Amino acid sequence: MQFGVVAVFCQSPEKDPVKLIVSVAQQSMRLIGDSGEVLRQYAVSTAKAGVGEVSGSFQTPRGRHVIRAKIGAGQAENSVFVRRRPTGEIWTPALAEQFPGRDWILTRILWLSGCEPGRNRLGQVDTMRRYVYIHGSPDSAEMGVPGSHGCIRMRNADIVELFDMVPCYSEVEISED
């Protein structure tokens, strides 16, 4: 089965960057335009284990990040990804029953890279090496409450919309507020 090019590793900004602000306390994400206006607000789900930067912690990393890669352009909603590659599967409740406990990464991936050496970049706290993403999730996944394994989960329709609105190197600020 041919899937075509689905990953874009960012080389330079595609257009004027916007900013994403993720509030762990509110389990929400705001898309901020270049003049500071809130363009969109989304319910999200961050890590069930809370916040933290250490590799293997299953926590959502805090601080300043950028979108380093955009993966999944043109894929169908509910497309299943494993190791950032589409498997050819489409998530359904029946597929979920076959693989209980699987952390479903669906539809689109925005791969994050930390910007703060020693906090979320390099060594044991490197967000990108931890494979922390903003990604789609099954519609059955609850938003507005922590539940992920470290990533930022979104509804599939929301990640499709966001994916098309944010250019590479857009800033992503993750805070406990």
TIRO-2110 file (N, C-alpha, C; in Angstrom, 1 decimal):
// TIRO-2110
0.8, -1.2, 0.0, N, 1, A
0.0, 0.0, 0.0, CA, 1, A
0.9, 1.2, 0.0, C, 1, A
0.6, 2.2, -0.9, N, 2, A
1.4, 3.4, -1.0, CA, 2, A
0.8, 4.5, -0.2, C, 2, A
1.6, 5.2, 0.7, N, 3, A
1.0, 6.3, 1.5, CA, 3, A
1.6, 7.6, 1.1, C, 3, A
2.6, 7.7, 0.2, N, 4, A
3.1, 9.0, -0.2, CA, 4, A
3.9, 9.7, 1.0, C, 4, A
4.2, 10.9, 0.7, N, 5, A
5.0, 11.7, 1.7, CA, 5, A
4.0, 12.2, 2.7, C, 5, A
4.2, 11.8, 4.0, N, 6, A
3.3, 12.3, 5.0, CA, 6, A
4.1, 13.1, 6.1, C, 6, A
5.4, 13.2, 6.1, N, 7, A
6.1, 13.9, 7.1, CA, 7, A
6.9, 15.1, 6.5, C, 7, A
6.8, 16.2, 7.1, N, 8, A
7.6, 17.3, 6.7, CA, 8, A
8.5, 17.7, 7.9, C, 8, A
9.8, 17.5, 7.8, N, 9, A
10.7, 18.0, 8.8, CA, 9, A
11.0, 19.5, 8.4, C, 9, A
10.7, 20.3, 9.3, N, 10, A
10.8, 21.8, 9.1, CA, 10, A
12.2, 22.2, 8.8, C, 10, A
12.4, 22.9, 7.7, N, 11, A
13.6, 23.5, 7.4, CA, 11, A
13.6, 25.0, 7.7, C, 11, A
12.5, 25.7, 7.3, N, 12, A
12.3, 27.1, 7.6, CA, 12, A
10.8, 27.4, 7.7, C, 12, A
10.5, 28.5, 8.3, N, 13, A
9.1, 28.8, 8.5, CA, 13, A
8.4, 28.8, 7.1, C, 13, A
7.1, 28.3, 7.1, N, 14, A
6.3, 28.3, 5.9, CA, 14, A
5.6, 29.6, 5.6, C, 14, A
5.3, 30.3, 6.7, N, 15, A
4.6, 31.5, 6.7, CA, 15, A
4.8, 32.2, 8.1, C, 15, A
4.1, 33.3, 8.3, N, 16, A
4.3, 33.9, 9.6, CA, 16, A
3.8, 33.0, 10.7, C, 16, A
4.7, 32.8, 11.7, N, 17, A
4.3, 31.9, 12.8, CA, 17, A
3.2, 32.4, 13.7, C, 17, A
2.4, 31.5, 14.2, N, 18, A
1.4, 31.8, 15.2, CA, 18, A
2.0, 31.1, 16.5, C, 18, A
1.3, 31.2, 17.6, N, 19, A
1.7, 30.6, 18.8, CA, 19, A
0.6, 29.8, 19.5, C, 19, A
1.0, 28.7, 20.0, N, 20, A
0.1, 27.8, 20.8, CA, 20, A
0.4, 27.9, 22.2, C, 20, A
-0.6, 28.1, 23.1, N, 21, A
-0.4, 28.2, 24.5, CA, 21, A
-1.2, 27.0, 25.1, C, 21, A
-0.6, 26.1, 25.7, N, 22, A
-1.2, 24.9, 26.3, CA, 22, A
-1.3, 25.2, 27.9, C, 22, A
-2.5, 25.1, 28.4, N, 23, A
-2.7, 25.2, 29.9, CA, 23, A
-3.0, 23.8, 30.4, C, 23, A
-2.1, 23.3, 31.2, N, 24, A
-2.3, 22.0, 31.8, CA, 24, A
-3.4, 22.1, 32.8, C, 24, A
-3.5, 23.1, 33.6, N, 25, A
-4.5, 23.3, 34.6, CA, 25, A
-5.9, 23.3, 34.0, C, 25, A
-6.0, 24.0, 32.8, N, 26, A
-7.3, 24.1, 32.2, CA, 26, A
-7.6, 23.1, 31.1, C, 26, A
-6.5, 22.3, 30.8, N, 27, A
-6.6, 21.2, 29.8, CA, 27, A
-7.2, 21.9, 28.5, C, 27, A
-6.5, 23.0, 28.1, N, 28, A
-6.9, 23.7, 26.9, CA, 28, A
-5.7, 24.2, 26.2, C, 28, A
-5.9, 24.5, 24.9, N, 29, A
-4.9, 25.1, 24.1, CA, 29, A
-5.5, 26.2, 23.3, C, 29, A
-4.8, 27.4, 23.3, N, 30, A
-5.2, 28.5, 22.5, CA, 30, A
-4.2, 28.8, 21.4, C, 30, A
-4.8, 29.1, 20.2, N, 31, A
-4.0, 29.5, 19.0, CA, 31, A
-4.0, 31.0, 19.0, C, 31, A
-2.9, 31.6, 19.1, N, 32, A
-2.7, 33.0, 19.1, CA, 32, A
-2.2, 33.5, 17.8, C, 32, A
-2.8, 34.5, 17.2, N, 33, A
-2.4, 35.1, 16.0, CA, 33, A
-1.2, 36.1, 16.2, C, 33, A
-0.7, 36.5, 15.0, N, 34, A
0.5, 37.4, 15.1, CA, 34, A
0.3, 38.7, 15.8, C, 34, A
-1.0, 39.2, 15.9, N, 35, A
-1.2, 40.4, 16.6, CA, 35, A
-1.8, 40.2, 18.1, C, 35, A
-1.7, 38.9, 18.5, N, 36, A
-2.0, 38.6, 19.9, CA, 36, A
-3.5, 38.2, 20.1, C, 36, A
-4.3, 38.1, 19.1, N, 37, A
-5.7, 37.7, 19.2, CA, 37, A
-5.8, 36.2, 19.3, C, 37, A
-6.8, 35.7, 20.1, N, 38, A
-7.1, 34.3, 20.2, CA, 38, A
-7.8, 33.9, 18.9, C, 38, A
-7.2, 33.0, 18.1, N, 39, A
-7.9, 32.6, 16.8, CA, 39, A
-8.8, 31.4, 17.1, C, 39, A
-8.3, 30.5, 18.0, N, 40, A
-9.1, 29.3, 18.3, CA, 40, A
-8.7, 28.9, 19.7, C, 40, A
-9.7, 28.1, 20.3, N, 41, A
-9.4, 27.5, 21.6, CA, 41, A
-9.9, 26.0, 21.5, C, 41, A
-9.1, 25.1, 22.0, N, 42, A
-9.4, 23.7, 21.9, CA, 42, A
-9.3, 23.0, 23.3, C, 42, A
-10.1, 22.1, 23.6, N, 43, A
-10.0, 21.2, 24.7, CA, 43, A
-8.9, 20.2, 24.4, C, 43, A
-8.0, 19.8, 25.3, N, 44, A
-7.0, 18.9, 25.1, CA, 44, A
-6.9, 17.9, 26.3, C, 44, A
-6.0, 16.9, 26.1, N, 45, A
-5.7, 16.0, 27.3, CA, 45, A
-4.2, 15.9, 27.3, C, 45, A
-3.6, 16.3, 28.5, N, 46, A
-2.2, 16.2, 28.7, CA, 46, A
-2.0, 14.9, 29.5, C, 46, A
-0.8, 14.7, 30.0, N, 47, A
-0.4, 13.4, 30.6, CA, 47, A
-1.1, 13.1, 31.9, C, 47, A
-1.6, 11.9, 32.0, N, 48, A
-2.2, 11.4, 33.2, CA, 48, A
-1.2, 11.5, 34.4, C, 48, A
0.1, 11.3, 34.1, N, 49, A
1.1, 11.4, 35.1, CA, 49, A
1.6, 12.8, 35.5, C, 49, A
0.9, 13.8, 35.0, N, 50, A
1.3, 15.2, 35.3, CA, 50, A
2.3, 15.8, 34.4, C, 50, A
3.0, 16.8, 34.9, N, 51, A
4.1, 17.4, 34.1, CA, 51, A
5.4, 17.1, 34.6, C, 51, A
6.4, 17.1, 33.6, N, 52, A
7.8, 16.7, 33.9, CA, 52, A
8.5, 16.5, 32.6, C, 52, A
9.8, 16.6, 32.7, N, 53, A
10.6, 16.6, 31.5, CA, 53, A
11.5, 15.4, 31.3, C, 53, A
11.6, 14.6, 32.3, N, 54, A
12.6, 13.5, 32.2, CA, 54, A
12.1, 12.3, 31.3, C, 54, A
13.0, 11.8, 30.5, N, 55, A
12.7, 10.7, 29.6, CA, 55, A
12.2, 9.5, 30.4, C, 55, A
11.1, 8.9, 29.9, N, 56, A
10.5, 7.7, 30.6, CA, 56, A
9.5, 8.1, 31.7, C, 56, A
9.3, 9.4, 31.9, N, 57, A
8.3, 9.8, 33.0, CA, 57, A
6.9, 9.7, 32.6, C, 57, A
6.6, 9.6, 31.3, N, 58, A
5.2, 9.7, 30.7, CA, 58, A
4.5, 10.9, 31.2, C, 58, A
5.3, 12.0, 31.4, N, 59, A
4.7, 13.3, 31.8, CA, 59, A
4.8, 14.3, 30.6, C, 59, A
3.9, 15.3, 30.6, N, 60, A
4.0, 16.4, 29.6, CA, 60, A
5.0, 17.4, 29.9, C, 60, A
6.0, 17.7, 29.0, N, 61, A
7.0, 18.6, 29.3, CA, 61, A
6.5, 20.1, 29.3, C, 61, A
7.1, 20.9, 30.2, N, 62, A
6.7, 22.3, 30.3, CA, 62, A
7.7, 23.1, 29.5, C, 62, A
7.4, 24.4, 29.3, N, 63, A
8.3, 25.4, 28.7, CA, 63, A
8.0, 25.7, 27.3, C, 63, A
9.0, 26.3, 26.7, N, 64, A
8.9, 26.8, 25.3, CA, 64, A
9.4, 25.6, 24.3, C, 64, A
8.6, 25.4, 23.3, N, 65, A
8.8, 24.4, 22.3, CA, 65, A
8.5, 25.0, 20.9, C, 65, A
8.9, 24.3, 19.9, N, 66, A
8.5, 24.7, 18.5, CA, 66, A
8.0, 23.4, 17.8, C, 66, A
7.2, 23.6, 16.8, N, 67, A
6.8, 22.5, 16.0, CA, 67, A
7.9, 22.2, 15.0, C, 67, A
8.5, 21.1, 15.2, N, 68, A
9.7, 20.7, 14.4, CA, 68, A
9.4, 19.8, 13.2, C, 68, A
8.2, 19.1, 13.3, N, 69, A
7.8, 18.3, 12.1, CA, 69, A
6.3, 18.3, 12.1, C, 69, A
5.7, 18.2, 10.9, N, 70, A
4.3, 18.0, 10.7, CA, 70, A
4.1, 16.7, 9.9, C, 70, A
3.4, 15.8, 10.5, N, 71, A
3.2, 14.5, 9.9, CA, 71, A
1.8, 14.1, 9.7, C, 71, A
1.5, 13.6, 8.5, N, 72, A
0.1, 13.1, 8.3, CA, 72, A
-0.7, 13.9, 7.3, C, 72, A
-0.1, 14.9, 6.6, N, 73, A
-0.9, 15.7, 5.7, CA, 73, A
-1.6, 14.8, 4.7, C, 73, A
-2.9, 15.0, 4.5, N, 74, A
-3.7, 14.3, 3.5, CA, 74, A
-4.2, 12.9, 4.0, C, 74, A
-3.8, 12.5, 5.2, N, 75, A
-4.3, 11.2, 5.7, CA, 75, A
-5.7, 11.3, 6.1, C, 75, A
-6.5, 10.3, 6.0, N, 76, A
-7.9, 10.3, 6.4, CA, 76, A
-8.0, 10.5, 7.9, C, 76, A
-9.1, 11.0, 8.4, N, 77, A
-9.4, 11.2, 9.8, CA, 77, A
-9.4, 9.8, 10.4, C, 77, A
-8.8, 9.6, 11.6, N, 78, A
-8.7, 8.3, 12.3, CA, 78, A
-7.7, 7.4, 11.7, C, 78, A
-6.8, 7.9, 10.8, N, 79, A
-5.7, 7.1, 10.4, CA, 79, A
-4.8, 6.8, 11.6, C, 79, A
-4.3, 5.6, 11.7, N, 80, A
-3.5, 5.1, 12.8, CA, 80, A
-2.0, 5.3, 12.4, C, 80, A
-1.3, 5.9, 13.4, N, 81, A
0.2, 6.1, 13.2, CA, 81, A
0.9, 5.2, 14.3, C, 81, A
2.0, 4.6, 13.9, N, 82, A
2.9, 3.9, 14.8, CA, 82, A
4.3, 4.4, 14.4, C, 82, A
5.0, 4.9, 15.4, N, 83, A
6.4, 5.4, 15.1, CA, 83, A
6.4, 6.5, 14.0, C, 83, A
5.3, 7.3, 14.0, N, 84, A
5.2, 8.4, 13.1, CA, 84, A
4.9, 8.0, 11.7, C, 84, A
4.5, 6.8, 11.5, N, 85, A
4.2, 6.3, 10.1, CA, 85, A
2.7, 5.8, 10.1, C, 85, A
2.0, 6.1, 9.0, N, 86, A
0.6, 5.5, 9.0, CA, 86, A
0.7, 4.0, 8.8, C, 86, A
-0.1, 3.3, 9.5, N, 87, A
-0.1, 1.8, 9.4, CA, 87, A
-1.1, 1.3, 8.3, C, 87, A
-1.9, 2.2, 7.8, N, 88, A
-2.9, 1.8, 6.8, CA, 88, A
-4.2, 1.4, 7.5, C, 88, A
-4.2, 1.4, 8.8, N, 89, A
-5.4, 1.1, 9.6, CA, 89, A
-6.2, 2.4, 9.8, C, 89, A
-7.5, 2.3, 10.0, N, 90, A
-8.4, 3.4, 10.4, CA, 90, A
-9.0, 2.9, 11.7, C, 90, A
-8.8, 3.8, 12.7, N, 91, A
-9.3, 3.5, 14.1, CA, 91, A
-10.8, 3.3, 14.1, C, 91, A
-11.2, 2.2, 14.7, N, 92, A
-12.7, 1.9, 14.9, CA, 92, A
-12.8, 1.3, 16.3, C, 92, A
-13.9, 1.3, 16.9, N, 93, A
-14.1, 0.7, 18.2, CA, 93, A
-13.7, -0.8, 18.2, C, 93, A
-13.9, -1.5, 17.0, N, 94, A
-13.5, -2.9, 16.9, CA, 94, A
-12.0, -3.0, 16.9, C, 94, A
-11.3, -2.1, 16.3, N, 95, A
-9.8, -2.2, 16.3, CA, 95, A
-9.3, -1.9, 17.7, C, 95, A
-10.0, -1.0, 18.4, N, 96, A
-9.6, -0.7, 19.8, CA, 96, A
-9.7, -1.9, 20.7, C, 96, A
-10.8, -2.7, 20.4, N, 97, A
-11.0, -3.9, 21.2, CA, 97, A
-9.9, -4.9, 21.0, C, 97, A
-9.4, -5.0, 19.7, N, 98, A
-8.3, -5.9, 19.4, CA, 98, A
-7.0, -5.5, 20.1, C, 98, A
-6.8, -4.2, 20.4, N, 99, A
-5.5, -3.7, 21.0, CA, 99, A
-5.8, -2.9, 22.2, C, 99, A
-6.3, -3.5, 23.3, N, 100, A
-6.6, -2.7, 24.5, CA, 100, A
-5.4, -2.2, 25.1, C, 100, A
-5.5, -1.0, 25.6, N, 101, A
-4.3, -0.4, 26.2, CA, 101, A
-3.4, 0.3, 25.3, C, 101, A
-3.6, 0.2, 24.0, N, 102, A
-2.7, 0.9, 23.0, CA, 102, A
-3.0, 2.4, 23.1, C, 102, A
-1.9, 3.2, 23.0, N, 103, A
-2.0, 4.6, 23.0, CA, 103, A
-2.2, 5.1, 21.6, C, 103, A
-3.4, 5.4, 21.2, N, 104, A
-3.7, 5.7, 19.8, CA, 104, A
-3.2, 7.1, 19.4, C, 104, A
-2.4, 7.1, 18.4, N, 105, A
-2.0, 8.3, 17.8, CA, 105, A
-2.6, 8.4, 16.4, C, 105, A
-3.5, 9.3, 16.2, N, 106, A
-4.4, 9.3, 15.0, CA, 106, A
-4.3, 10.6, 14.2, C, 106, A
-4.6, 10.5, 12.9, N, 107, A
-4.9, 11.6, 12.0, CA, 107, A
-3.8, 12.5, 11.6, C, 107, A
-3.2, 13.3, 12.6, N, 108, A
-2.1, 14.2, 12.3, CA, 108, A
-1.2, 14.2, 13.5, C, 108, A
0.1, 14.6, 13.3, N, 109, A
1.1, 14.7, 14.4, CA, 109, A
1.8, 16.0, 14.2, C, 109, A
1.9, 16.8, 15.2, N, 110, A
2.8, 17.9, 15.3, CA, 110, A
3.9, 17.6, 16.3, C, 110, A
5.1, 17.3, 15.8, N, 111, A
6.2, 16.8, 16.7, CA, 111, A
6.9, 18.0, 17.3, C, 111, A
7.0, 18.0, 18.6, N, 112, A
7.5, 19.1, 19.4, CA, 112, A
9.0, 19.0, 19.6, C, 112, A
9.7, 20.1, 19.6, N, 113, A
11.1, 20.2, 20.0, CA, 113, A
11.3, 21.3, 21.1, C, 113, A
12.0, 20.9, 22.2, N, 114, A
12.2, 21.9, 23.2, CA, 114, A
13.1, 23.0, 22.8, C, 114, A
13.0, 24.2, 23.4, N, 115, A
13.9, 25.3, 23.1, CA, 115, A
14.8, 25.7, 24.3, C, 115, A
14.7, 25.0, 25.4, N, 116, A
15.4, 25.4, 26.6, CA, 116, A
16.4, 24.3, 27.0, C, 116, A
17.6, 24.5, 26.6, N, 117, A
18.6, 23.5, 27.0, CA, 117, A
18.7, 23.3, 28.6, C, 117, A
18.6, 22.0, 28.9, N, 118, A
18.7, 21.6, 30.3, CA, 118, A
17.3, 21.5, 31.0, C, 118, A
16.3, 22.1, 30.3, N, 119, A
14.9, 22.0, 30.8, CA, 119, A
14.1, 21.1, 29.9, C, 119, A
14.1, 21.3, 28.6, N, 120, A
13.3, 20.5, 27.7, CA, 120, A
14.0, 20.2, 26.4, C, 120, A
15.3, 20.4, 26.4, N, 121, A
16.2, 20.1, 25.3, CA, 121, A
17.5, 19.5, 25.7, C, 121, A
17.9, 18.5, 25.0, N, 122, A
19.2, 17.8, 25.2, CA, 122, A
19.1, 16.9, 26.4, C, 122, A
20.0, 15.9, 26.4, N, 123, A
20.1, 15.0, 27.5, CA, 123, A
18.9, 14.2, 27.8, C, 123, A
18.6, 14.0, 29.1, N, 124, A
17.5, 13.2, 29.6, CA, 124, A
16.2, 14.0, 29.6, C, 124, A
16.2, 15.2, 29.1, N, 125, A
15.0, 16.1, 29.2, CA, 125, A
14.6, 16.6, 27.8, C, 125, A
15.0, 15.9, 26.7, N, 126, A
14.8, 16.3, 25.4, CA, 126, A
13.4, 15.9, 24.8, C, 126, A
12.6, 16.9, 24.7, N, 127, A
11.2, 16.7, 24.2, CA, 127, A
11.1, 15.9, 22.9, C, 127, A
11.9, 16.3, 22.0, N, 128, A
11.9, 15.7, 20.7, CA, 128, A
12.3, 14.2, 20.7, C, 128, A
13.4, 13.9, 21.5, N, 129, A
13.9, 12.6, 21.7, CA, 129, A
12.9, 11.7, 22.5, C, 129, A
12.0, 12.4, 23.2, N, 130, A
11.0, 11.7, 24.0, CA, 130, A
9.8, 11.4, 23.1, C, 130, A
9.8, 11.9, 21.9, N, 131, A
8.7, 11.7, 20.9, CA, 131, A
7.3, 12.3, 21.5, C, 131, A
7.4, 13.5, 21.9, N, 132, A
6.2, 14.2, 22.5, CA, 132, A
5.6, 15.0, 21.3, C, 132, A
4.3, 14.7, 21.1, N, 133, A
3.5, 15.3, 20.0, CA, 133, A
2.3, 16.0, 20.5, C, 133, A
1.7, 16.8, 19.6, N, 134, A
0.3, 17.1, 19.6, CA, 134, A
-0.3, 16.2, 18.5, C, 134, A
-1.3, 15.4, 18.9, N, 135, A
-1.9, 14.5, 17.9, CA, 135, A
-3.3, 14.2, 18.1, C, 135, A
-4.0, 13.6, 17.1, N, 136, A
-5.4, 13.2, 17.2, CA, 136, A
-5.5, 12.0, 18.1, C, 136, A
-6.8, 11.8, 18.5, N, 137, A
-7.1, 10.6, 19.4, CA, 137, A
-8.5, 10.2, 19.1, C, 137, A
-8.8, 9.0, 19.5, N, 138, A
-10.2, 8.5, 19.3, CA, 138, A
-11.2, 9.4, 19.9, C, 138, A
-12.4, 9.5, 19.2, N, 139, A
-13.5, 10.3, 19.7, CA, 139, A
-13.9, 9.9, 21.1, C, 139, A
-13.6, 8.7, 21.5, N, 140, A
-14.0, 8.2, 22.8, CA, 140, A
-13.0, 8.7, 23.9, C, 140, A
-11.9, 9.2, 23.5, N, 141, A
-10.9, 9.7, 24.5, CA, 141, A
-11.4, 11.0, 25.1, C, 141, A
-11.4, 11.1, 26.4, N, 142, A
-12.0, 12.2, 27.1, CA, 142, A
-11.0, 13.4, 27.0, C, 142, A
-11.6, 14.6, 26.6, N, 143, A
-10.8, 15.8, 26.6, CA, 143, A
-11.1, 16.6, 27.8, C, 143, A
-10.3, 17.5, 28.2, N, 144, A
-10.5, 18.3, 29.4, CA, 144, A
-10.0, 17.7, 30.7, C, 144, A
-9.5, 16.5, 30.6, N, 145, A
-8.9, 15.8, 31.8, CA, 145, A
-7.6, 15.2, 31.3, C, 145, A
-6.6, 15.1, 32.2, N, 146, A
-5.4, 14.4, 31.9, CA, 146, A
-5.6, 13.0, 31.6, C, 146, A
-4.9, 12.4, 30.5, N, 147, A
-5.1, 11.0, 30.2, CA, 147, A
-4.1, 10.4, 29.3, C, 147, A
-3.2, 11.3, 28.7, N, 148, A
-2.2, 10.8, 27.8, CA, 148, A
-1.0, 10.2, 28.4, C, 148, A
-0.1, 9.7, 27.6, N, 149, A
1.2, 9.1, 28.1, CA, 149, A
2.3, 10.1, 28.0, C, 149, A
1.9, 11.4, 27.9, N, 150, A
2.9, 12.5, 27.8, CA, 150, A
2.7, 13.5, 26.7, C, 150, A
2.0, 13.1, 25.7, N, 151, A
1.7, 13.9, 24.6, CA, 151, A
0.5, 14.8, 24.9, C, 151, A
0.1, 15.7, 23.9, N, 152, A
-1.1, 16.5, 24.0, CA, 152, A
-2.1, 15.9, 23.0, C, 152, A
-3.1, 15.4, 23.5, N, 153, A
-4.2, 14.8, 22.7, CA, 153, A
-5.2, 15.8, 22.3, C, 153, A
-5.7, 15.6, 21.1, N, 154, A
-6.8, 16.5, 20.6, CA, 154, A
-7.9, 15.7, 19.9, C, 154, A
-9.0, 16.2, 19.7, N, 155, A
-10.0, 15.6, 18.8, CA, 155, A
-9.5, 15.6, 17.4, C, 155, A
-9.9, 14.6, 16.6, N, 156, A
-9.4, 14.5, 15.2, CA, 156, A
-9.8, 15.7, 14.4, C, 156, A
-11.0, 16.2, 14.5, N, 157, A
-11.4, 17.4, 13.7, CA, 157, A
-10.6, 18.6, 14.1, C, 157, A
-10.3, 18.7, 15.4, N, 158, A
-9.5, 19.8, 15.8, CA, 158, A
-8.0, 19.8, 15.4, C, 158, A
-7.4, 18.6, 15.4, N, 159, A
-6.0, 18.5, 14.9, CA, 159, A
-5.9, 18.7, 13.4, C, 159, A
-6.9, 18.3, 12.7, N, 160, A
-6.9, 18.6, 11.2, CA, 160, A
-7.0, 20.1, 11.0, C, 160, A
-7.9, 20.8, 11.7, N, 161, A
-7.9, 22.3, 11.5, CA, 161, A
-6.6, 22.9, 11.9, C, 161, A
-6.1, 22.5, 13.1, N, 162, A
-4.9, 23.2, 13.6, CA, 162, A
-3.7, 22.9, 12.7, C, 162, A
-3.6, 21.7, 12.3, N, 163, A
-2.5, 21.3, 11.4, CA, 163, A
-2.3, 22.2, 10.2, C, 163, A
-3.5, 22.5, 9.6, N, 164, A
-3.5, 23.4, 8.4, CA, 164, A
-3.3, 24.8, 8.8, C, 164, A
-3.4, 25.2, 10.0, N, 165, A
-3.3, 26.6, 10.4, CA, 165, A
-1.9, 27.0, 10.9, C, 165, A
-1.1, 26.0, 11.4, N, 166, A
0.1, 26.3, 12.1, CA, 166, A
1.3, 26.0, 11.2, C, 166, A
2.2, 26.9, 10.9, N, 167, A
3.4, 26.6, 10.1, CA, 167, A
4.5, 26.0, 11.0, C, 167, A
5.4, 25.4, 10.3, N, 168, A
6.6, 24.9, 11.0, CA, 168, A
7.2, 26.0, 11.9, C, 168, A
7.8, 25.6, 12.9, N, 169, A
8.5, 26.5, 13.9, CA, 169, A
7.6, 27.5, 14.6, C, 169, A
6.3, 27.2, 14.6, N, 170, A
5.4, 27.9, 15.5, CA, 170, A
5.8, 27.6, 16.9, C, 170, A
5.7, 28.6, 17.8, N, 171, A
6.1, 28.4, 19.2, CA, 171, A
4.9, 27.7, 19.9, C, 171, A
5.2, 26.8, 20.8, N, 172, A
4.3, 26.1, 21.6, CA, 172, A
4.7, 26.3, 23.1, C, 172, A
4.0, 27.0, 23.9, N, 173, A
4.3, 27.2, 25.3, CA, 173, A
3.4, 26.3, 26.1, C, 173, A
4.0, 25.4, 26.9, N, 174, A
3.2, 24.5, 27.8, CA, 174, A
3.5, 24.9, 29.2, C, 174, A
2.4, 25.3, 29.9, N, 175, A
2.5, 25.8, 31.3, CA, 175, A
1.6, 25.0, 32.2, C, 175, A
1.8, 25.1, 33.5, N, 176, A
1.0, 24.5, 34.5, CA, 176, A
-0.2, 25.3, 34.8, C, 176, A
-0.2, 26.6, 34.4, N, 177, A
-1.3, 27.5, 34.7, CA, 177, A
-2.6, 27.1, 34.0, C, 177, A
END
